[in-house]
Amino acid sequence: MPFSSPSSTGHHSAADRPAMDDHDGDEVPRYFICPISLQIMKDPVITTTGITYDRDCIERWLFVDRRPTCPVTNETLPAEAELTPNHTLRRLIQCWSARHTDRIPTPRTPADLPTIQRLLQELSGPSLCLLSSIAAESESNRLLIIRAGASRRLLCFLTKASPASAYSALSLLLSLRLPPEDLGPLLSDNYDLIESLTALISSPEHHPNAILFLKTSFDLVSVKLLERLKAEFFHAVAGIIRAAISNQSTKAALQVLLRSSPWGTNRTKIVAAGAAAAIIEMELRGDRDRRMTELGLAALEQMCMCADGRAALAGHPAGIAMVAKRMIRVSPAADAKAVGILTMLSKYSATAEVVQEMLAVGAASKLCLVMQADCLSGVREKARFVLRLHLGFGRTRLV
């Protein structure tokens, strides 16, 4: 059982766990130890249950892990749990540490609402940097910035700011980890924001955070907005896949394409932007992981629902070979998408050249292996359909 540290009245309970020792062999007083981390506290604060914790630990417990109870007493803590600085204990810890180990610095005073509101009103490069620094100091600061209306203010600022300032605003937005209920109403039909993000992701030095925030936005925007996306937008997203700056950026770009692709007009724009070739070349580079391959094949399957997409895949020198090669090597989800792609080609674009290439790159043998594997529902039926096409093609060739 973890032990409790002093409450606001100064009482504390005995612990079963041995106390920590410092470098000189002197025993660390038990009430200096945070019950969560079992380390000496740097910024002790008291909860409403009277137990003292290190601020960073209890804030993570309450606000990141979302556990609404006191770790020691298991009592429920209010949603807006007030954490009172334990100044007496902090001074005792600092005096003891100065004599025995390195001196523990005095923690910064938590931010106050008027200061945060003033910084949000005067948004600029310096104030954005200061807000980011304040948010990084503690979970309570991060939540205070959100409560001060940061989401609306930052999103308005993004649509008018210079690229450098917009990038700083995006960094702050991502670090705030804003909940969907805060962002959703502000993003639903915010086409100006999409235009601004398109400009940012087109710039290599600015796109990493822009594409990550764009991916978050696309989970919340309306269908009406998705149907209005321009060709320039898809060219910018495909450019991120080609640039291969990081796996995280590439995955975000692929997820944006997938979110956009259910509409036929968007599929045509995605193909015209060269996204099929970008994904095939991404796989050929060998810098992808399992999730990237699954997303890439899913995007290709969506593109193959239109004639231009099937032509782009079949027309790439390594397109069909790459799809066949990924089967049985990645995951059941990747197998399902690969079989779906080959099914689309076989059903709607089965020219003699396409079928011959599928045979030449070993697609038929891979499909046989997929049918024997533990594949997802419906995959065996699709694989069987493609194999029947191959058998029919073989008989025609014999005749």
C-alpha positions, 0 to 999 in steps of 0.5 A: 500500500502506498503511504500518505504524506502530510495533510494541511494539518501536518499529520501523516501515516506510517508506511509499510514501504522502506524509505528511500535513501540519499547518496550519503546513506541518510534516510529520506523522511517518509513524508517527503516522498510522493505516494504516486512516484515514490520520489522526493516531492519538488512541488508538494500540493494538498488535495481536498482529502488532505493528502499531499502529492507532488503537483506533477504526479497528481495533476497527471493522475487527475487530468491526463489519466482522468482518475477522479479519486484520491490515490491513497484514500480512494475518495472521490475528488471534485471535477475541479479539484483544488490543489493547495500548495504545501509551503511548509513541507516544500521549505522543509524538503528544500532545506533537507535537500540543500544539506544532503543532495542537490537543492530543489528549486522553488516551483513557479507560481501557477498561472492566473486567469487574467494573465492567460486572457491578456496573452490570448488577447495580444496574440503574437510570436512572443505571447505564443511562446510564453503560452506554450511555456506556461502550458508545458509547466503543469497540467493545471496551467494547460487546463486554465489556458483551455478554460480561458477560451484558447481554442476559439482565439487560436483558430481565429488567429490561424486564418490571418497569421503569417506562416511563422506565427501560424506554425507557433499557434498550431504547436500550442493547439496540439500541446493543449490536447483540446477535447473534441467537444471544444474543437468540433463546433469551431471546425465543422464548417471552417473552410478558411481554416482548411485554406490556411492549413493547405498553405502551411502543408505546402511549405516543407518547413511548416507542414509537420504540425499542420498535417497533424492538426489537419488530421485532427480537424478532419475527424470533426469537420462536416460532410459539406466541408469535405465535399468542397475540398479543392484539387490544390488541397489534395496536391499538398497532402500527396506532397507530404507523402512524397516528402517522407519527412516522418512516419507520423506526418505520412500517416496523418496525410494518409488518414486525411486522404481516407477521410476525404475519399468516400466522395467520388469527386474527391477520389478523382482529385486524389488520383489526379494529385498523384497520390497513387504513385506517392503511396506505391513509392512510399512502400518501395522506399521501405521506410514504412511500418505496419500501420503505414502500409495498412493506411496506404493500401486502404487509400489505394483501395478507395482510389480503385473504386474509380476508373482513373484510380485503377488506371493509375495503379495498373499503369505504375510499373511496380503498382500491382507487384507492390500490392501482391508483395504486401500480402501475407507479410504485414497483417490480416488488415493489409491482406484484406485491402490488398485483396480488395484492390486486386478484386477491383482490378479484376472486376472492372479493369481486367485487360489481358495485360493486367491479368498477365501482370498479376500472374507474372508477379505472383498474385495468384499464389499469394491469393491461395495463401491468403485463402489458407490464412486466418483472414478477415470476413469476406476476404476469401470470397474476393480471393476466390473471385480473382483466382477464378478470373486467372483460371479462365484466363489460363484456359483462354490462353490454352485454346 
